[in-house]
């Protein structure tokens, strides 16, 4: 493929051996090439700094331990993170909800589907007591047979775009707009909302410190890889970014 890093070729054979580990990537070949380029760069830098040994991964770990260092998060940073992310440290929060799903299919245009869903939503805003009836008529979800009832839901049990709306609604409230997810368009109502209990800061501060330190590590790693890429003579491929699961 004509790819090299500071004059060292990335061979087709190396790509074929590595690509089997990246089959789930959106673009397996691109992911493989980027991984090999970064791996080669890191080994070259380890060589330059005199880090010897037969174990390539151990040499890379030693390089990163020496070159990528971040301070531990202090109490002030941890407390700020805690205040701004309290839902992450709340347990026991539940909602009882129901929905009407208008599923996107090749046989129905999105414009028609949206117009139908908007019409049903307008009717429910005037006559909310018809929710179960209209769910049985229109919903493409099996819950439609139950009047749209989804039962009790905790955070993390639904897709994020659905959850964001769900846990903001008050008891009895119907979302005033359609909720769009990978499954289609939803009309959502919360029947009951059980507030959760916030864990005290002292019980989670160690966990928060680890989270912040890890985030700082990834930012520092990204910057370090960008520096290596910027100084290198890389032929045959352009690296759009230096983030990589290789060292995450």
Secondary structure as the mmCIF struct_conf table of DSSP 4:
data_model
#
loop_
_struct_conf.conf_type_id
_struct_conf.id
_struct_conf.beg_label_comp_id
_struct_conf.beg_label_asym_id
_struct_conf.beg_label_seq_id
_struct_conf.end_label_comp_id
_struct_conf.end_label_asym_id
_struct_conf.end_label_seq_id
STRN STRN1 UNK A 3 UNK A 5
TURN_TY1_P TURN_TY1_P1 UNK A 6 UNK A 7
STRN STRN2 UNK A 8 UNK A 10
HELX_RH_AL_P HELX_RH_AL_P1 UNK A 12 UNK A 19
HELX_RH_3T_P HELX_RH_3T_P1 UNK A 20 UNK A 22
TURN_TY1_P TURN_TY1_P2 UNK A 23 UNK A 24
BEND BEND1 UNK A 25 UNK A 25
TURN_TY1_P TURN_TY1_P3 UNK A 26 UNK A 27
HELX_RH_AL_P HELX_RH_AL_P2 UNK A 28 UNK A 48
TURN_TY1_P TURN_TY1_P4 UNK A 49 UNK A 50
BEND BEND2 UNK A 54 UNK A 54
HELX_RH_AL_P HELX_RH_AL_P3 UNK A 56 UNK A 67
HELX_LH_PP_P HELX_LH_PP_P1 UNK A 71 UNK A 74
HELX_RH_AL_P HELX_RH_AL_P4 UNK A 75 UNK A 84
TURN_TY1_P TURN_TY1_P5 UNK A 85 UNK A 85
HELX_RH_3T_P HELX_RH_3T_P2 UNK A 86 UNK A 89
STRN STRN3 UNK A 90 UNK A 91
BEND BEND3 UNK A 92 UNK A 92
STRN STRN4 UNK A 94 UNK A 103
TURN_TY1_P TURN_TY1_P6 UNK A 106 UNK A 107
BEND BEND4 UNK A 108 UNK A 108
HELX_RH_AL_P HELX_RH_AL_P5 UNK A 110 UNK A 126
HELX_RH_3T_P HELX_RH_3T_P3 UNK A 128 UNK A 130
HELX_RH_AL_P HELX_RH_AL_P6 UNK A 131 UNK A 138
BEND BEND5 UNK A 141 UNK A 141
HELX_RH_3T_P HELX_RH_3T_P4 UNK A 142 UNK A 146
TURN_TY1_P TURN_TY1_P7 UNK A 147 UNK A 148
STRN STRN5 UNK A 149 UNK A 154
TURN_TY1_P TURN_TY1_P8 UNK A 155 UNK A 156
BEND BEND6 UNK A 157 UNK A 158
HELX_RH_AL_P HELX_RH_AL_P7 UNK A 160 UNK A 166
TURN_TY1_P TURN_TY1_P9 UNK A 167 UNK A 168
HELX_LH_PP_P HELX_LH_PP_P2 UNK A 169 UNK A 170
TURN_TY1_P TURN_TY1_P10 UNK A 171 UNK A 172
HELX_LH_PP_P HELX_LH_PP_P3 UNK A 173 UNK A 173
STRN STRN6 UNK A 174 UNK A 174
HELX_LH_PP_P HELX_LH_PP_P4 UNK A 175 UNK A 175
BEND BEND7 UNK A 176 UNK A 177
HELX_LH_PP_P HELX_LH_PP_P5 UNK A 178 UNK A 178
STRN STRN7 UNK A 179 UNK A 181
TURN_TY1_P TURN_TY1_P11 UNK A 182 UNK A 183
STRN STRN8 UNK A 184 UNK A 194
STRN STRN9 UNK A 197 UNK A 198
HELX_LH_PP_P HELX_LH_PP_P6 UNK A 199 UNK A 200
HELX_RH_AL_P HELX_RH_AL_P8 UNK A 201 UNK A 231
BEND BEND8 UNK A 232 UNK A 232
STRN STRN10 UNK A 234 UNK A 235
BEND BEND9 UNK A 236 UNK A 236
BEND BEND10 UNK A 240 UNK A 240
HELX_RH_3T_P HELX_RH_3T_P5 UNK A 245 UNK A 247
#
